[in-house]
């Protein structure tokens, strides 16, 4: 986990260097091409898929380059068959006036998934006792370093955990793919 986090920091540093040089060009293009933006506020809504939570509704608020993303959703089908999650991050959007932009920030969230395990249920039935839990579950509560790449609203987000408060069978990093429409 530490290796992955250090790789993320090195990649983020490289991206920041590239974004800083492109950001300077972005400022000169924006000042030469426009007298100013109509409004510095932008809002977004969309949907994403990833892990641990399979589907999330996305929302965002951006003031100039400072951006807040919030995502969450849940599903309940019955006892021991549900999932839920909420995740948010705040950070800086580079190249925000172009169709391609990068977001670097810090985030956090809680995700929980529980699903029936028929093999465990069969073992318990065969032994007339409860030796195994009749379900599988995963749980995660963490603070993360986030990288989001966006092209025409389609985004990919990778979150590397900086600190985990709660961790049960959780992956080393989380990812999301989705679409976010800004207006």
C-alpha positions in Angstrom: 0.0 0.0 0.0 2.9 2.4 0.8 4.5 1.6 -2.6 1.2 2.4 -4.4 0.9 5.7 -2.5 4.4 6.7 -3.3 3.9 5.9 -7.0 0.8 8.1 -6.8 2.7 11.0 -5.3 5.4 10.7 -8.0 2.8 10.6 -10.8 0.9 13.5 -9.2 4.1 15.5 -9.1 4.8 14.9 -12.8 1.2 15.7 -13.7 1.4 18.9 -11.6 4.5 20.0 -13.6 2.8 19.4 -16.9 -0.4 21.0 -15.7 1.5 24.1 -14.4 3.1 24.7 -17.8 -0.2 24.1 -19.6 -2.0 26.2 -17.0 0.2 29.2 -17.8 -0.8 28.7 -21.5 -4.4 28.3 -20.4 -4.4 31.6 -18.6 -2.9 33.4 -21.6 -5.4 31.8 -24.0 -8.3 32.6 -21.8 -7.2 36.3 -21.3 -6.5 36.7 -25.0 -9.7 35.0 -26.2 -12.3 36.2 -23.7 -13.0 39.2 -21.7 -14.0 36.9 -18.8 -16.2 34.0 -17.9 -19.9 34.5 -17.6 -19.8 33.0 -14.1 -17.1 31.3 -12.1 -19.6 28.8 -10.7 -20.2 25.4 -12.4 -22.3 22.5 -11.2 -22.3 18.9 -12.3 -24.5 15.8 -12.1 -23.8 12.3 -13.3 -23.4 8.6 -12.6 -20.4 6.4 -12.0 -19.5 2.7 -11.5 -16.6 1.2 -9.6 -15.6 -0.5 -6.5 -16.6 -1.0 -3.6 -20.0 0.6 -4.4 -21.1 -0.6 -7.9 -23.2 2.4 -8.8 -23.1 6.0 -7.5 -24.9 9.2 -8.3 -22.4 12.0 -8.7 -22.7 15.7 -8.0 -20.1 18.5 -8.2 -19.7 22.2 -7.4 -16.8 24.1 -8.9 -15.7 27.7 -8.2 -13.0 28.7 -10.7 -10.6 25.7 -10.2 -11.6 24.6 -6.7 -13.9 21.6 -7.0 -16.0 19.6 -4.6 -17.3 16.2 -5.8 -19.8 14.1 -3.8 -21.1 10.7 -4.7 -23.4 8.2 -3.1 -26.0 5.5 -3.5 -27.3 2.3 -1.9 -29.3 -0.8 -2.7 -31.2 -3.1 -0.4 -32.6 -6.4 -1.7 -33.1 -8.3 1.5 -31.3 -9.5 4.6 -27.6 -9.8 3.9 -27.9 -8.6 0.3 -27.2 -4.9 0.1 -24.6 -2.3 -0.5 -24.2 1.4 0.1 -21.5 4.1 -0.1 -20.8 7.8 0.1 -17.6 9.4 -1.0 -16.5 12.9 -1.5 -13.4 14.8 -2.4 -12.2 18.4 -2.7 -9.3 19.6 -4.7 -8.0 21.6 -7.7 -9.0 21.1 -11.4 -6.2 21.8 -13.9 -7.0 22.8 -17.5 -10.6 23.4 -16.5 -11.6 25.4 -19.6 -10.6 22.6 -22.0 -12.4 19.4 -22.9 -9.6 17.4 -21.1 -8.9 18.3 -17.5 -7.2 16.8 -14.4 -8.4 16.9 -10.9 -6.1 16.3 -7.9 -7.4 16.4 -4.4 -8.1 14.7 -1.1 -11.2 12.7 -0.3 -12.8 10.3 2.0 -15.8 8.1 2.3 -17.5 5.1 3.7 -18.5 2.0 1.7 -20.1 -1.2 2.7 -21.2 -4.3 0.7 -22.8 -7.5 1.9 -23.9 -10.4 -0.3 -25.1 -14.0 0.3 -22.6 -16.8 0.1 -24.4 -20.0 -0.9 -21.3 -22.2 -0.4 -21.1 -21.1 3.3 -24.9 -21.6 3.7 -24.5 -25.1 2.3 -21.7 -26.0 4.7 -23.8 -24.7 7.6 -26.9 -26.7 6.5 -24.8 -29.9 6.0 -23.4 -29.6 9.6 -26.6 -28.4 11.2 -24.6 -25.6 12.8 -23.4 -22.2 12.0 -19.6 -22.6 11.4 -19.4 -19.9 8.7 -21.1 -16.6 8.1 -23.9 -17.1 5.5 -22.7 -13.9 3.7 -19.6 -12.1 2.5 -19.0 -8.5 3.4 -16.6 -5.7 2.6 -16.2 -2.4 4.5 -14.1 0.6 4.1 -13.8 4.0 5.9 -10.8 6.0 4.7 -9.1 9.2 3.7 -7.6 9.1 0.2 -5.5 11.0 -2.4 -7.5 11.3 -5.6 -6.7 11.7 -9.2 -9.5 12.2 -11.7 -9.1 12.5 -15.5 -12.0 13.9 -17.5 -12.5 14.0 -21.2 -15.8 15.5 -22.5 -17.5 14.6 -19.3 -16.3 10.9 -19.2 -14.0 10.5 -16.2 -11.8 7.9 -14.5 -11.0 8.4 -10.9 -8.3 6.5 -8.9 -8.2 6.9 -5.1 -5.2 5.8 -3.1 -5.8 5.4 0.7 -3.7 7.6 2.8 -5.3 6.4 6.1 -7.9 3.8 6.8 -10.0 4.0 9.8 -11.9 0.8 9.1 -10.9 -1.9 6.6 -12.4 -5.4 6.1 -11.5 -7.2 2.9 -11.1 -3.8 1.1 -9.0 -3.3 -2.1 -5.6 -1.5 -2.1 -7.1 1.3 -4.1 -10.5 2.4 -5.3 -11.5 3.3 -8.9 -14.5 4.8 -10.5 -15.6 5.3 -14.1 -18.5 7.5 -15.1 -20.0 10.5 -16.8 -20.4 14.0 -15.2 -22.2 16.7 -17.1 -21.3 20.2 -16.1 -23.6 23.2 -16.5 
